[in-house]
């Protein structure tokens, strides 16, 4: 019986029933299984909780229904069938039934979890615009075709320009081609603008917007842009530099979305760019009110790391790469910076706000299998996929918990088999998705390297089920064996696919073998690749998984279990808040509660951060791309310790590292414990402290739409105590409103309130007349007061700009921090604890996230 894509599955579907029986479901239990798996609420019945007000909730079912199921689908079985039919449909006709059964066998019960875009979009015929199945792309800032000179050239010459753009040809190659055709430089300038131009920047914004609309995220590197203050086109104009465009890119990400899927953006900059200091601190400006919708990372070189170790200077500069420029090849902004000063700024900001991330870029490029053909440009928004221009993530994850047997052993044979089928599945996804990319450049680039990213999820849960401590030598050993098995099976499958279908088009053994990762492969794999080729330029990655781990009810990616339970708050009919506890699914199944848990149950907050680095280093040895993993740190962790963690990550061979210090995103979210430290209970018996006769402070002038606002902020020996605001010579209603705001702020200060809470309440309030001052928008008088307070707080806490925090690492991991930390706050949607994941706050229970 035929089944249309996106429809409910009839129970008499012979192929479906046969695949379920072949995957191990007995015929006697077949109807019961189909009935259960066709209803999300029944499938997740063990995870239904009753709130204090008597309501029934089930977050995994809600996430499945909201994010992944097509119209008419009611349970995971229908999704598995739809995805299996779609992806098996690219196989040869006589093999489609066979591969449908194989794919259903690994998708069933979430043994293999395709990327969210695949689960959401594969087999959908109910949508007007086919969504991409790729999670993320790197969209470069590149040259832009212009209309100015089209009337002065032949149709063939004009067509050359547009074909070159669609094929991802570099600006230098385009210029050489057009010069060879006899076009003068003046006409070439009228046909195409270089990457380092306003046209090039807006070309990127347009292309990125099209990717966001199709459902993908974007990474972009700004190193191609000239430094701030550089002359533009021999005019008196000066360039705003890379940081001048970051807020624009960030806001574009937030504006464009597809079916409630928010955009995701990674912005990177080379540590050798002259504007690197401004890049590192851009989110400090006005308390990180700019670039709110992007993650940022620094691309760090080996030269820079050596200069940090040796406490020497290093060179920053920007080279003009425009072959039509009279200054082609010249260096701009060249100067010497103290490496430890720049390093200290990165460490301080990571300590303060978890950004920027650090990517060891020379190492990443040296271990890139396709660097000879498609050099890396930037990374995807979570950092686990370094990508060349216009290439894409194609992700899926094997759920390790499904391979833990009842006796606690790990089923390596079944894991090997699942890895091989999953690798083929992801290669088929590339073919299926070929026409769903937003740009012709993407279609060409993706088909040329056929990059896949097979990863893992549920590692923390699997180790608990095996009764192995995550932070133990036994844990390292079992993880290394898992990774060895996965690497061998995935690479052997990609080689077999090359024999069957051909290598990826850009494959060349001489260039491919230059990759340090390829050089580290077992000899038999290298010999077979040199003889038969390989289907995919890269095969493995370790993404954060996100909501995929919610529907599988496991820990996320290769992280430990984040928490064994969390407290959910609900408001009663009378307005009273009541809490109730929700347990991690595995903890509930194995132990009933998290009271008196055995020693092998370890959460992210209990694990030595240096051990996390060591575990990540073991995994990285067997992964040809990178890893998304966040190291949790206590609130009182020192700058020195953060520096040591980053340096240890470099020593252990990691390609990047991200840390999150408890409470480092104050004003965005706080944990219960952290918030309690800041709160002063207010009731009828509490009175503000008296204002002393003498205070000290500053006055900040802000230009508003109603004239200059003068904000005076005073302190006494207990902290901030009062604020005065004066609007120019204004009187009447404007002066009265401003005085009222000032009195209330002062009152809250003397009650012991947190100034950051005042900033959070006032900033962003819009008025009828906005104005621009020093590159930032002042939206109203309340917004101006909030920004003035924020600037005062930031300057007070950031007086020491040069940090000399480099300490020698003695005895390696003995510098471990043992302090437990809590989460990154509470989720605004469900009240559960949230965690920090590659510069984003995420909720493992309802899927909420914010970057």
SULTANOR-V107864 format. One record per residue. N is the residue number from 1. PSI is psi in whole degrees, 0 to 359 (none if undefined). OMEGA is omega in degrees with one decimal (none if undefined). D_CENTER is the distance of its C-alpha to the mean C-alpha in whole Angstrom. Layout:
N&PSI&OMEGA&D_CENTER  N&PSI&OMEGA&D_CENTER
This chain:
1&132&-178.5&42  2&144&178.2&40  3&126&-179.5&37  4&151&-178.4&35  5&138&176.8&31  6&0&-178.1&29  7&168&174.0&33  8&154&-177.5&34  9&122&174.8&35  10&145&-175.3&39  11&347&-179.7&40  12&17&178.5&42  13&108&-172.7&40  14&320&-178.0&41  15&319&177.7&38  16&311&-177.8&36  17&320&179.3&39  18&319&-179.5&39  19&324&178.6&36  20&319&178.1&36  21&317&-179.7&39  22&338&178.9&38  23&3&172.2&35  24&1&178.8&37  25&125&-177.6&38  26&154&-177.5&42  27&325&-178.9&44  28&330&-178.4&45  29&6&-173.4&42  30&311&-177.7&40  31&320&179.8&41  32&320&179.8&40  33&315&180.0&36  34&316&179.8&36  35&317&-179.1&37  36&313&-174.7&34  37&348&176.7&31  38&1&179.6&32  39&109&-174.9&32  40&323&-177.6&28  41&326&175.6&30  42&319&-179.1&33  43&321&-178.4&30  44&29&-174.6&28  45&325&-178.4&31  46&345&-177.7&31  47&5&176.4&28  48&131&178.3&30  49&151&177.1&30  50&121&-179.3&33  51&164&179.9&32  52&336&178.6&35  53&12&172.3&36  54&3&-180.0&37  55&151&177.5&34  56&131&179.2&32  57&148&177.2&28  58&98&-174.4&26  59&317&179.0&22  60&318&178.9&22  61&320&-179.7&24  62&319&178.1&23  63&317&179.6&19  64&313&-178.2&21  65&323&-174.7&23  66&323&-170.3&21  67&334&-167.0&18  68&324&-174.8&20  69&142&176.5&24  70&163&176.0&26  71&133&-179.3&28  72&345&178.3&31  73&141&-176.2&29  74&352&-178.3&30  75&170&-175.3&28  76&331&-178.4&26  77&321&179.1&29  78&322&176.7&29  79&314&179.0&26  80&318&-180.0&26  81&313&-179.2&29  82&313&-178.4&28  83&317&-179.5&25  84&317&179.8&28  85&317&-177.1&30  86&311&-174.4&28  87&322&175.9&26  88&339&-178.2&30  89&346&178.7&31  90&351&175.8&30  91&165&178.1&32  92&150&-169.6&36  93&314&-174.8&38  94&349&-179.0&40  95&0&-173.8&37  96&319&178.1&35  97&318&-179.8&37  98&311&-176.8&36  99&332&171.8&32  100&313&-179.2&32  101&321&179.1&33  102&316&-179.6&31  103&318&176.3&28  104&324&-178.8&29  105&328&179.4&30  106&334&177.8&27  107&328&-177.6&25  108&132&178.8&28  109&23&171.9&27  110&39&170.4&23  111&324&173.7&24  112&132&-176.3&22  113&101&176.5&19  114&159&175.4&17  115&154&-175.9&14  116&324&179.6&14  117&327&179.8&15  118&310&178.6&18  119&323&-178.1&19  120&319&-166.1&19  121&340&-175.4&21  122&131&177.1&23  123&10&-178.4&26  124&119&173.5&26  125&7&-178.6&29  126&1&-177.2&29  127&147&-179.5&27  128&320&179.8&28  129&119&-176.9&25  130&121&-179.6&24  131&150&175.8&20  132&148&175.8&18  133&357&177.1&17  134&136&-177.7&14  135&313&-170.6&11  136&160&-178.9&10  137&160&164.9&12  138&119&179.0&13  139&111&-174.2&15  140&162&164.7&17  141&110&-171.6&20  142&181&-177.2&23  143&157&-175.8&26  144&131&174.0&28  145&143&179.8&31  146&154&178.4&33  147&346&-170.4&36  148&319&-173.4&39  149&8&-175.0&40  150&325&-177.4&41  151&346&-175.5&44  152&2&-179.6&45  153&166&179.2&44  154&161&177.5&45  155&323&-179.0&43  156&319&179.2&42  157&321&177.3&41  158&319&179.5&39  159&326&177.9&38  160&320&-178.9&37  161&312&-176.0&34  162&325&174.9&32  163&319&179.6&33  164&321&179.2&31  165&314&-179.1&28  166&334&-179.4&27  167&4&177.1&28  168&26&179.4&25  169&141&-179.2&28  170&159&-179.7&28  171&321&179.8&30  172&316&179.6&32  173&322&178.0&33  174&313&-179.5&34  175&317&179.9&36  176&319&179.7&38  177&315&-177.9&38  178&325&175.4&40  179&318&179.3&42  180&333&178.6&43  181&359&176.0&44  182&6&179.9&46  183&134&176.0&44  184&158&-177.4&44  185&326&-179.4&41  186&317&179.9&42  187&325&178.1&42  188&319&177.6&38  189&326&-179.6&37  190&345&-179.5&38  191&331&-174.5&36  192&128&177.0&33  193&143&-178.6&31  194&166&178.8&29  195&318&-178.6&25  196&69&-179.0&26  197&163&178.5&28  198&326&177.7&27  199&320&178.7&27  200&320&179.7&25  201&315&-179.4&22  202&337&171.2&23  203&316&177.3&23  204&315&-178.0&19  205&318&178.3&19  206&313&-178.8&21  207&319&178.5&19  208&321&179.1&16  209&322&177.9&18  210&325&176.4&19  211&316&177.8&16  212&318&-177.6&14  213&329&-179.8&18  214&354&176.0&18  215&4&-178.2&15  216&161&171.7&12  217&172&-170.6&9  218&143&166.7&10  219&145&179.8&9  220&141&175.5&13  221&132&-176.8&15  222&7&-176.1&17  223&341&-179.7&20  224&347&-176.6&22  225&139&-177.9&23  226&156&-176.1&26  227&161&179.3&26  228&136&177.6&27  229&354&179.5&31  230&149&179.3&32  231&144&-178.6&34  232&119&172.2&34  233&43&176.2&36  234&26&177.8&39  235&181&178.8&39  236&355&179.7&39  237&148&178.3&35  238&142&-179.7&33  239&141&174.2&29  240&353&-179.2&27  241&173&-178.0&24  242&319&-175.8&21  243&339&179.1&20  244&343&-177.8&22  245&356&-173.3&20  246&320&179.9&17  247&323&178.0&17  248&314&178.8&19  249&320&-179.7&16  250&314&-177.9&14  251&326&176.6&16  252&321&178.6&17  253&318&-177.7&13  254&330&-174.4&14  255&319&-175.2&18  256&126&178.3&17  257&165&179.4&16  258&117&177.0&18  259&54&176.6&19  260&10&176.9&17  261&115&-179.4&14  262&154&176.5&12  263&159&176.0&11  264&136&-173.7&7  265&134&169.1&8  266&129&175.4&7  267&128&178.9&11  268&159&174.6&12  269&140&179.2&16  270&137&-179.9&19  271&343&179.4&20  272&3&176.9&23  273&139&-178.3&23  274&337&-177.9&26  275&20&-172.9&23  276&325&-179.6&21  277&317&179.2&22  278&324&178.8&22  279&314&-176.9&18  280&322&-172.6&17  281&8&-172.4&19  282&327&-179.3&18  283&354&173.6&16  284&335&-177.3&20  285&117&-179.6&22  286&44&173.9&23  287&37&176.2&21  288&33&177.9&18  289&342&176.5&19  290&161&175.4&18  291&46&-175.7&14  292&339&-170.9&13  293&32&179.0&11  294&148&166.7&9  295&148&178.2&7  296&144&179.5&10  297&149&177.4&11  298&132&175.6&14  299&109&-170.2&16  300&135&-179.2&18  301&163&173.8&21  302&322&178.7&24  303&317&179.3&26  304&315&-179.6&25  305&323&176.3&24  306&321&178.7&28  307&326&175.7&29  308&314&-179.0&27  309&321&-175.0&29  310&358&-178.9&32  311&54&178.4&32  312&175&175.7&33  313&161&170.8&32  314&163&-172.8&29  315&135&170.5&30  316&143&177.1&27  317&166&175.6&28  318&130&-177.0&27  319&130&177.9&30  320&118&-177.4&31  321&14&-179.6&30  322&109&-177.0&32  323&348&178.1&35  324&353&-178.0&37  325&145&175.3&37  326&345&179.6&40  327&23&179.5&37  328&129&179.0&35  329&349&-179.6&34  330&153&179.4&35  331&139&179.7&33  332&148&174.2&32  333&22&-176.4&31  334&130&179.4&32  335&169&177.9&32  336&132&174.3&32  337&148&175.2&29  338&120&-174.4&30  339&320&-177.5&27  340&334&176.1&27  341&313&179.1&27  342&317&177.2&24  343&315&179.3&22  344&322&176.9&24  345&319&178.3&22  346&316&-178.6&18  347&317&-178.7&19  348&319&-179.9&21  349&323&174.9&18  350&321&178.5&15  351&321&-174.6&18  352&319&-170.4&19  353&8&178.9&15  354&10&176.8&13  355&152&4.0&12  356&159&169.1&12  357&165&179.2&10  358&126&177.0&13  359&121&179.2&13  360&90&-163.3&17  361&320&177.7&17  362&317&178.6&21  363&317&-179.2&20  364&317&-180.0&17  365&323&-179.6&20  366&331&-179.2&23  367&9&-179.8&21  368&121&-175.7&20  369&335&-175.9&22  370&18&-175.3&23  371&330&-179.3&23  372&333&-174.8&26  373&319&-178.0&26  374&85&-177.7&22  375&144&-179.5&21  376&145&-178.8&17  377&313&-178.2&16  378&199&178.4&13  379&168&172.7&9  380&169&-173.7&7  381&334&178.6&4  382&353&171.4&2  383&354&-176.5&6  384&350&-179.4&8  385&91&169.5&10  386&132&-171.8&12  387&148&169.7&14  388&168&-178.5&17  389&130&176.5&18  390&7&175.3&18  391&172&-167.0&17  392&156&169.3&14  393&142&175.5&12  394&93&-160.6&15  395&152&172.5&14  396&152&-172.5&16  397&138&175.8&16  398&130&-176.6&20  399&103&-173.7&21  400&331&-177.9&22  401&330&-178.1&24  402&350&-177.3&26  403&6&174.0&28  404&121&-176.7&29  405&169&-174.8&33  406&330&179.5&35  407&5&177.7&37  408&359&178.8&33  409&164&-178.4&33  410&131&-177.0&30  411&87&-176.7&31  412&327&-179.9&31  413&312&179.4&33  414&324&177.7&31  415&317&177.8&27  416&313&-179.0&29  417&316&-179.9&30  418&322&177.8&27  419&318&-178.0&25  420&316&179.4&27  421&321&179.9&27  422&321&179.4&23  423&317&177.1&23  424&318&178.8&26  425&312&-177.1&24  426&326&175.2&21  427&322&176.0&23  428&327&178.1&25  429&320&179.4&22  430&315&179.0&22  431&314&-178.9&25  432&323&-171.6&25  433&1&-169.8&22  434&325&-176.2&24  435&8&-176.7&25  436&3&178.2&22  437&155&-173.7&20  438&338&-172.8&20  439&147&176.5&22  440&328&177.4&25  441&322&179.8&23  442&313&-178.7&20  443&317&-178.7&23  444&313&-176.9&25  445&317&-178.7&22  446&320&179.5&21  447&335&-178.9&24  448&329&-177.7&25  449&345&175.5&23  450&53&-177.2&22  451&129&173.1&19  452&163&-179.4&18  453&79&177.5&15  454&127&-177.7&17  455&195&-179.0&15  456&155&167.3&17  457&163&178.3&16  458&20&-179.5&19  459&313&179.9&19  460&317&179.3&20  461&318&-178.2&22  462&319&180.0&24  463&322&175.8&25  464&316&-179.4&27  465&330&177.5&28  466&0&-178.9&30  467&42&177.9&31  468&129&176.8&29  469&133&176.8&28  470&314&-177.3&24  471&67&178.3&25  472&162&177.2&28  473&324&177.2&30  474&322&177.2&30  475&317&178.1&27  476&319&-177.0&26  477&315&-178.1&29  478&324&178.4&28  479&320&178.9&24  480&321&178.6&25  481&320&176.5&28  482&315&-178.1&25  483&321&177.0&23  484&316&178.7&26  485&316&-178.0&27  486&313&-178.8&24  487&313&-178.1&24  488&312&-177.4&28  489&317&-177.6&28  490&316&-179.3&25  491&321&177.0&26  492&322&178.9&30  493&318&179.5&29  494&325&175.4&27  495&316&178.1&30  496&322&177.7&32  497&326&176.7&30  498&320&176.6&31  499&321&-175.0&35  500&321&-169.7&35  501&348&-176.0&33  502&153&178.3&33  503&167&172.9&30  504&143&-169.0&27  505&331&-177.4&29  506&7&-176.9&28  507&132&172.3&29  508&116&-173.2&31  509&322&-178.5&32  510&316&178.6&33  511&317&-178.6&30  512&321&-176.2&28  513&352&176.6&30  514&342&179.1&29  515&131&178.0&25  516&332&176.9&26  517&315&178.1&24  518&320&179.4&26  519&336&-179.4&29  520&352&-178.3&28  521&155&174.4&28  522&149&-173.7&32  523&321&-177.7&35  524&324&177.4&35  525&316&179.9&32  526&318&179.8&32  527&317&-179.5&36  528&323&177.9&35  529&317&179.6&32  530&329&-177.3&35  531&317&-171.8&37  532&347&-174.6&35  533&189&-179.6&32  534&145&-172.1&29  535&329&-171.5&27  536&133&-176.8&23  537&320&169.7&22  538&155&-171.4&19  539&325&-168.3&20  540&149&173.4&17  541&169&178.7&14  542&87&-178.3&12  543&172&-179.4&9  544&342&175.5&8  545&313&173.8&10  546&235&-175.9&10  547&342&174.4&13  548&327&178.3&15  549&340&176.9&16  550&314&-178.2&17  551&336&174.9&19  552&347&-179.3&20  553&49&177.7&21  554&173&169.9&20  555&161&-172.3&17  556&131&174.2&14  557&225&178.1&13  558&17&178.6&15  559&158&167.6&15  560&170&170.1&18  561&131&-176.3&19  562&314&179.2&18  563&146&179.9&21  564&342&175.3&24  565&168&173.0&25  566&159&179.5&24  567&127&178.7&26  568&133&178.6&26  569&135&174.4&28  570&147&-179.7&30  571&129&178.5&33  572&171&-177.0&36  573&329&179.6&38  574&2&179.6&40  575&351&-178.3&37  576&139&176.9&37  577&131&176.1&33  578&144&-179.9&34  579&147&170.4&31  580&156&-172.1&31  581&138&173.7&29  582&130&-174.9&27  583&151&167.9&26  584&138&-172.9&24  585&317&-178.9&25  586&318&179.1&26  587&317&178.9&28  588&318&-177.7&30  589&320&-175.7&31  590&323&-169.5&32  591&350&-179.9&33  592&318&177.5&34  593&181&178.4&32  594&25&172.8&31  595&132&175.5&34  596&51&179.2&35  597&150&177.6&32  598&163&-173.4&33  599&333&-176.5&32  600&351&175.5&30  601&111&-176.8&27  602&135&178.5&25  603&167&-176.9&22  604&329&-175.3&19  605&348&-178.0&21  606&351&-169.6&24  607&132&176.4&23  608&124&-177.3&23  609&329&178.2&20  610&331&174.2&22  611&323&176.7&23  612&319&176.8&19  613&317&-178.9&19  614&316&177.7&22  615&316&179.9&20  616&325&177.9&17  617&321&176.5&20  618&313&-178.5&22  619&319&-176.4&19  620&331&-180.0&18  621&331&-172.1&22  622&7&-176.5&22  623&127&-175.8&18  624&350&172.7&18  625&245&-176.9&15  626&192&-171.2&13  627&136&170.9&11  628&113&-178.7&8  629&138&-177.6&10  630&131&180.0&11  631&121&-178.1&14  632&135&-177.2&16  633&151&178.6&19  634&161&-177.3&22  635&324&-175.4&23  636&17&178.9&25  637&144&-175.9&24  638&161&173.2&25  639&322&-180.0&24  640&319&-179.3&26  641&319&177.4&24  642&317&177.9&20  643&317&179.3&22  644&320&179.4&23  645&315&-179.9&20  646&318&-178.8&19  647&324&176.6&22  648&323&177.0&22  649&319&178.0&19  650&318&179.6&20  651&327&-176.7&24  652&1&176.5&22  653&13&178.3&21  654&156&177.1&17  655&346&178.7&15  656&168&-179.5&13  657&143&177.0&12  658&135&176.9&11  659&156&172.3&13  660&117&176.8&14  661&129&179.6&17  662&129&177.5&19  663&5&-174.4&20  664&357&173.7&18  665&50&-179.5&16  666&144&-176.7&20  667&342&174.4&21  668&305&177.6&18  669&151&177.0&18  670&149&173.5&21  671&166&178.7&22  672&313&-178.3&25  673&319&-179.3&27  674&319&-179.5&25  675&324&-179.0&26  676&330&178.7&30  677&332&-175.7&30  678&337&-169.9&30  679&143&167.2&32  680&116&-178.3&35  681&137&179.8&37  682&123&173.7&39  683&186&-174.3&42  684&343&-175.7&46  685&353&-178.2&47  686&134&178.9&44  687&148&179.4&45  688&152&176.9&44  689&158&-179.2&45  690&147&175.4&48  691&130&177.8&47  692&167&-179.4&49  693&328&-177.1&51  694&129&173.7&49  695&171&176.2&45  696&151&-177.7&43  697&202&-177.9&40  698&163&172.9&39  699&129&-178.6&39  700&130&178.4&37  701&131&178.1&37  702&131&178.3&35  703&122&178.4&36  704&174&178.5&36  705&346&180.0&37  706&23&-179.5&40  707&181&-178.8&41  708&134&175.4&40  709&126&178.2&39  710&114&-178.0&40  711&116&177.2&38  712&124&-177.2&40  713&119&-176.4&38  714&151&177.9&40  715&153&166.1&40  716&194&-175.5&42  717&354&177.8&42  718&2&178.9&40  719&199&-179.1&37  720&136&-176.2&37  721&340&-179.1&40  722&157&176.7&40  723&135&171.8&39  724&140&177.8&41  725&132&178.1&41  726&130&179.4&43  727&96&177.0&42  728&233&176.6&45  729&18&-175.2&48  730&151&174.4&47  731&201&174.9&49  732&220&-173.2&49  733&319&-178.0&47  734&315&-179.5&44  735&322&-179.7&45  736&316&178.8&46  737&317&-177.9&42  738&319&179.0&41  739&321&179.4&43  740&314&177.9&42  741&316&-178.1&39  742&316&-179.0&40  743&318&-179.6&42  744&318&177.5&40  745&314&-179.7&37  746&319&179.5&40  747&315&179.9&41  748&320&177.3&37  749&314&-175.5&37  750&349&170.4&40  751&350&-178.7&39  752&13&-179.1&37  753&156&-178.8&34  754&122&179.7&30  755&331&-179.4&30  756&330&176.6&26  757&323&177.3&27  758&314&179.0&30  759&314&-177.3&27  760&322&-178.3&25  761&324&-173.0&28  762&322&-175.4&29  763&138&176.7&26  764&353&176.0&25  765&124&-176.3&29  766&146&175.1&30  767&184&-176.7&34  768&337&-175.5&36  769&112&176.0&36  770&156&178.4&32  771&158&-176.6&33  772&131&176.5&31  773&123&177.1&31  774&40&175.6&30  775&6&179.1&27  776&149&-179.1&26  777&134&171.8&27  778&111&-169.6&30  779&334&-175.3&30  780&176&175.5&33  781&314&177.0&35  782&320&177.7&33  783&319&179.1&30  784&319&178.4&32  785&316&178.2&33  786&318&179.9&29  787&322&178.1&28  788&315&177.0&31  789&318&-177.8&31  790&318&179.7&27  791&321&179.1&28  792&314&-180.0&31  793&316&-177.5&29  794&313&-179.4&26  795&325&179.7&29  796&325&-176.6&31  797&1&-173.3&28  798&39&-176.7&27  799&326&-178.2&31  800&95&-175.3&30  801&337&-178.2&28  802&111&-176.4&29  803&120&173.7&28  804&87&-170.2&30  805&21&-178.9&28  806&123&177.2&28  807&143&176.8&30  808&143&176.6&31  809&116&-179.9&30  810&130&178.2&33  811&32&171.2&33  812&250&-169.8&29  813&1&-178.5&28  814&350&178.2&30  815&16&-173.1&29  816&148&175.6&27  817&126&-174.3&26  818&350&-174.0&27  819&137&175.4&27  820&147&174.6&25  821&163&178.3&22  822&199&-177.1&21  823&194&-178.0&18  824&13&178.8&16  825&194&179.1&18  826&146&-177.6&20  827&131&-179.8&18  828&344&-178.0&20  829&317&-174.7&21  830&351&176.8&22  831&2&179.4&22  832&170&177.4&21  833&141&176.2&19  834&161&-180.0&15  835&164&179.3&13  836&125&-175.7&10  837&106&178.7&7  838&58&176.2&5  839&11&175.1&7  840&146&170.6&7  841&128&-176.6&10  842&148&176.7&11  843&122&-179.0&14  844&352&-171.1&15  845&321&179.2&18  846&355&176.0&18  847&359&178.4&14  848&145&175.6&14  849&154&176.6&11  850&129&179.4&10  851&none&none&8
